[in-house]
Amino acid sequence: MIREQERSGLHGVPVLLLGIAALAGCIYGVIQAAQSRAPLEVVAFALGIGLSGFVLAGLFVVNPNEGKVLQLFGSYVGTARVAGLRWANPFYSKRRVSLRVRNFESARLKVNDAEGNPIEIAAVVVWRVVDTAEAVFEVDDFENYVHVQSEAAERNLATSYSYDAHDETQKSLRGHTAEVAEHLKREIQERLAKAGVQVIEARISHLAYAPEIAAAMLQRQQAGAIIAARQRIVEGAVGMVEMALEMLSRKDIIHLDEERKAAMVSNLLVVLCGERGAQPVLNTGTIYQ
C-alpha cells in the first residue's frame, strides 16, 4: 500500500519575487538587444524569459485543510499540506484533495432485519480523508467508495439486529441507538480504512417498517404495549390486595373466613384492574347476607 509522505516544497513568495524580477530583467534585455541589433543577446534573453516562466509554473497554492498530491511522471512524490503559496518542481502534477470534514446521508434502503421483517433504514456518515496517498491511489474514486461501502455496512447492520426487541436482554435498532451507532461506525471504518478515510460519526437518521407491513407491525406494538400495561396493573393490584388483607389482620379490624377472603380478593381485583370505574353496592345487612 502507498502511504502518505509529506513534501511541502519551498516557500512560494521568494520564488515568485525572484521569478518576476528575472522575467522583467529578461524582457528589458530583449528590448535593449533588439534596439542594438544583437541577435545572440535577443536569443539569450528570450531563453531567459522562457526559463523564468518555467520556474514560475512550479508555484501552487495550498488552502487550509487541503493537500496537494505531487506526482512526477506517474510516480508519487509526496503531499503538500502546509497552507500558503508553495513552489515545487514544475514537472510535478498537483492534485487537490480536501481534508475537511464531510458528511452525507445515504438513501433509504429497504432491507430485512434479523427477524426477516422488511424495514427502511438510512444513516448519516461524517468522515474525512486522513491519508491522501491511500485515498488517491488505493481506490478509483474515494468519494464514491465511501458512499457505496457505507450503504453496504448499513445493510449488514440491519440484518444483525431486529427492529424492536421483545425482551430487555435483546438488542434492537430502535431501543439501543447508541450501541447500534457505534457498531455502524466501527463497521464502516473497517471498510474504509484502505481508502485513507476516517469515520468520525455514523448514526441512523431514518428507521421505519416497510409500508406493506407497517400497519400490522403497529398493531403488534400496540398489543405488546397493552399486555405490558396490563401486567403492571395486575402486579400492582395483587400487591394492594395483599397489603389490605395484611393490614386488616394486623389491626384486628375484622375476621374473614377463606370464602369471604376469596370474595374480597375477587372484588378488589375487579375494581383495581377494570378499565371503567366500579359501581359501588351498599350492603345494608351483614357480610353473610
N, C-alpha and C positions, 0 to 999 in steps of 0.2 A: 504494500500500500504506500502511496505517496503521502508524506507528511509535510505539513507547512513549515517553511523556513523563512525567517524574517530577513528581508533585504530592502531597506528603506531608501537606498540611494543617497545622493548628495543633496544638500540644500539647494533649492532651485533659484533663490533670489540672486546670489552672487553669479551663478552661471548665466542668468538672464541679463544682468547688467553687463557682464563681460561680453556676452554674445551680441548685445545691442551695440556696445561700443565698437567691437570688431566689425560688425556689419556696417555701421556708419562710416568707420575709417576706410573700409574697402570700397564703399560706394564713392566716397570722396576721392580715393586714389584712382578709381576708374575714370572719374571726370577729369582729374588733372592729367592722367596719362593720355586720355583722348585728346585733350587740348594741346599737349606737347607732341602728339603723334608718335607715341611709343607703344607699338602693338604688343610687345612682350610684357610690358608692365600692365597693359589693359587685361591681357590673358591672366596674368598672375593675380591681379586684384579681383577679377571675375571668379577665379577659383577660390579666392578667399571669401567672396560673398557666398558661394555655394557651400563652403565648409562651415561658415558661420550659421547659415540656415540649417545645415545638417545637425550641428550641435544644438541649436535651439529646438529642433524637433524632438530631442530627448526630454524636454520638460513635460511634466504632467502634474495634475492636481489631485491630491487625496483629501477627500472630505472627512469630517468626523464620523466615526463608526462606519468606516468603509475601508476596504482593502483592494489593492490593485495587484492582480496576479501577473507576474512578469514571466515571459517565455522568450527564448531565443531559438528561432527556427524549430519550434515544436518541443524543445526541452524546457522543463520547468526550472526557473532560476530562483525564484523566491516571491515573497509577498510583501508589498509596501503597506504598512499600517500607520506610519507617522503622518498625521494630518498636516496639510500645507502644500506649498509648491516644492516639488521634488524634481531631481534630474537623474536619469539612468541612461544606459546605452540606447542610442536612438534605434538600434536594430531590435530592441525588445518590443514585443507586443504586450499591451497592457489591457487586462480585462477587469472590469469593475465588478466587485462582489460586495453587496450590502451586508454589514454586520449588525444592523439594527434589529430590535425585537419585532417580530411579525406575528400575526395571528390570522387564522381563518376558521370559518365554520363549515363543517362538512355538510354535504347534502343529507336529507332524511333517508336513511337506509331502512329497508324493510327486511328484517331477519327473524329467525326463530330463537326464542330464549331457551334456557336449559330444559324446560318442560315441553318444548315444541310449540309454544304459543307464538303466533306471528305478532311482532311488535315493530314500532317505528322508533328509530334512535338517530340522534345527531350529536355532535360534540364540537367544542371549541378547543383548538390547539394553539398554544403560544410557544413560539420557537425562535431560534436564531442560529446563524452559522458561526461556529467556533473554529473550524479548520477549513480555510479557503481552498487548500490544495485537494483535500478529500471531496469537498463539495463540487469542485470543477472537474476533477479528473476521474474520480471513482464511480460517479453515476453520470448518466447522459444529461438529465435536466433535474437538478436537485429540488427545485420548487415543485415540479410535477411529482417527483419521487416522494416528497413529504406528503402531498395530498393523497396519493394512491395508497401508500403504506399506512397512513393514519386511518383511512376507511377500512382497510383490511384488519387493522387492530381492533376497530370498533366491532366489526362482525365477529371476530373471535371472542371479544369480551361479552357480547350479548349471549353467545352460546354457553358461556361459563357460569352465568347466573340466571336465576328465574326473575321474572318481572316483579313479583311480590312474594314475600315469604309467608308460609302458613304457620310457622312457629318461630320463636325467638332465636333458636340456635342456627337457623338457616339464613345465609346472607342473600340479599336481593338487590336488584338495581335501584329500586325505589326507596328501600329502607336503609341502605348503607352507602350513601352518596360519597362520603369521604374515602372509604376503603375502595370503592369502585373507581373513583377518580385517580387514586394512587396506582391501582392496578393498570388502568388505561395509560397513564403517563409512563409507567415502567415498561409496558409492552411496546408503546410507540418508540420510546428511546432505544430499546434493543433493536428495533428495525431500522432506525435512522442513524445509528452510531457510525456505520460505514460511510455515510454521506457527510460526515463532519458537522452534524446538526445536533444542537442541544435542545431538548424539550423542557421548557420552563414550567408549563402547566397544561393540563388536559382535563376537561370536565364535560360531563354530559349536559347539553343545552336543550335537548328535546327528548322526551320519553313518553310513549303512549302505546296502547294496544292498537293493532291494525283495525281499520274501520269495520271489517267484516265480523270481528268478534268483540268489538268494544262494548256493545250492549249486553252481551252475555257475561262478559267479564265484570261489568258494572253490577249486574245482578248478583254475581258471586261475591263481590266485595261487600255489597250491602248485606247479603245473608251472613257473611262472616262477621261483619260488624254487629248485626243483631244478635248472633249467637254469643259473641264475646260480651256484649252488654247484658244479655240475659244471665250469663254465667256469673258476672259480677253482682247482679241483683240477687240471684239465689244465694250466693255466698254471704252477702250482707244480711239477707232475710233470716237465714239459718242462724247466723251469729246473734241477731237481735232476739229471735225466739229463745235461743239457749240462755241469753242473758236475762230475759224476762222470767223464765221458769226458775232460774237460779236465784234471782232476787226475791221472788215470791216465796220460795222455800226458805231462804236465809232469814228473811224478815218475819217469817211465820204469819204471813197475812192470810193465807188460805191453804187448805189441804185438798189436793186433787188426786183422784184415783187415776189409773192408767188410761181409762176410757176418756175421762174429761181432759186429761193432758193431751191425748191424741186429737180431740175435738178442738182444743185451744190452739194447738200447733197448726192444725189444718186451717182454722180461721185466720190466724196471724199470717200464714204464708199466702193465703188468698189476698189479704189486704196489702201485704208488702210487695207481692210480685205481680199483682194485677195491673193492667195498663190503664184502667179507669179507677176513679175514686170509689171506694166501697160505700154502700148504703147501710148505715147502722140500723140494727134491730134491737129494740129495748125489750129486755126480759123482765116482766113485772112479777113473775113468780120466783121460784128457786132455781138453782142451776140444774136441778134434775127434772124440771117441768117445762 
